[in-house]
Amino acid sequence: MGSKILAAVRKTNNIRLKNKLIISIVVVVFIPVLLVGSILTVSYRQNVLDQATNQTMNNVDKIKKQLTDILRMPIEISHNLQVDDRLSNLVNSHYETTFELVTAYWDFRYFRDYVQLYKEIYNIRFYTDPPMPISNWYFLNADESVKNSEWYREALNNPGSSIAWHYVADETKENRPYLSLVRRIDFPLYRSRGVLVIDLDQNELNGLLSQEPFDTMIFDSQGLIVAAKYPQWVGRNIDSMDFAKDLSDKPAGAYEFKYEGKHSKIVVEEVIPPYSRNGLKVVSVFPIDSIVSDANKVSRLGFTIIAASLFLAIVLIYITSSFLSRRLLLLNKVLNKVSMGNLNVQLDVDGNDEIGALSRQFNHMLASIRSLMEEVRESHVHKNLLELRQRDIKLKMMASQINPHFLFNALESIRMKAFVKGDAEISNVVHLLGKLMRRSIEIGDRKIRLQEELDNVRSYLELQKFRFEDERLTYRLHLDPSAMKVEIPPLIVQPLVENAVVHGLEEVEESGIVIIDARVESDRVVIAVEDNGCGIPEDKMREIEHSFLDMEDAEEHRIGLRNVHQRLILTYGEGFGLKLECPPGSGTRITFSIPLGGNLHV
């Protein structure tokens, strides 16, 4: 799997840079933005739809509560009339004359009081069985049409404890239909009964729905619309609407149906009043397109902006990649010329971006190559001259090889002559001089042990004692045996001793002392050369310390100290150079240290 991915990635190397950038913007930006935009649009659309559904369900629930409150009052009135003795006496009393009956009707004002007291109640009427001698607007004898009506027969066939709700025509109100409570009232004492009908005010019912944002209606168990947002719908059967066949058996909830040819959301809520054997349904309908139209507008606007932005991005990428490709092609042409051996080309790519920086670095590289080639050419010339000079030096060295041997042989002859004649002092001095010169010539650049260096120093001091006589110069060596095997660069200590003898003791007439101390301290070997001369003035001390860094100083005594100092620094690093101490009137002390292992500075 990994090899296939690697192979696919390698194939992209064959695609031109311009096309790579365009493909990248499409894959990395266009597709993700389109995908995210689609997901957000769908989510936003669904969220708007869910909010509208929840709002509608809340509104329907509010309508249900308000409708329940309206229906509660006629239910309470019917309960009161069920046990009202005045109604029972009125209906079941025997009246001798019509006047007495009319007077009884007039005295029974409770129906009128209920209508006037409660705005939800539009009218109350009572159908007597058996019929009364005469009727008025509140107490009626059921005619054949009433007796044959379904709601009347149902009321007589069901117990008086149950209530029914029907859309009933009121014969006292020009046969206009109203949502009515229908209930049988029994008078057990007289073995009679009647049917109570309480009409609800249509305006109150329609008022519940008038402010609803969507199409909302209330219909009874027969499918008749008893209240609606649009009053002209009242009295229509729900079966006349295209969603009725799908809604007939649906419980309370939210559903999606076709409503007037539009994809719509329908919220259904049932209202079953207390003691009722049937109820009402509240239905609210809203077309989905009308709800999500704003969301669709936002989505279209968003997609338009995204498309314009992506188009602009692709155009900019195309222009940028064209400039980039042109500059890279120019770089490629110059590289081809360089590969053919032409190093005098100049890459002219403007700009401060990476390609511009690469162009400047390329030009700098070519200049460096040309400079190096010139240096190599000059080096070859110098090398040839050096080889010629070395051949000349070798010839001269071969011619002068006899000179040191002649000098050593001559010194040895003088020593033997002095020894034969009994002059041991002259013999010893000549021996020391020959030994010192031989070691100085043969030592080369190799490192030597500290012991060998101090042997040379001892020979030098013996020669100087012979020169100054014993009363003027003496020396002492304080040597730590563990430091004697440490390797040091040659001619490190001897120049310090020479400086002490030549300059430190040059004005001392007698009792001049040179002390050489070598001891081990921690991980270092500390070497000190001290004399009891007149010392060095402070200003002279500063000049000498400054001369340690001066490569062109011509004063002889400074050259020796400076060379030792710089050799120590180059060999062991900073911190291993010479340190001068010169208290006034107490001579001079020069110290330095080297690593105990004698490691070179890296």
Summary of the structure (lengths in Angstrom):
residues: 602
radius of gyration: 63.8
end to end distance: 49.8
largest distance: 198.8
contacts: 1709
relative contact order: 0.06
helix: 56%
strand: 20%
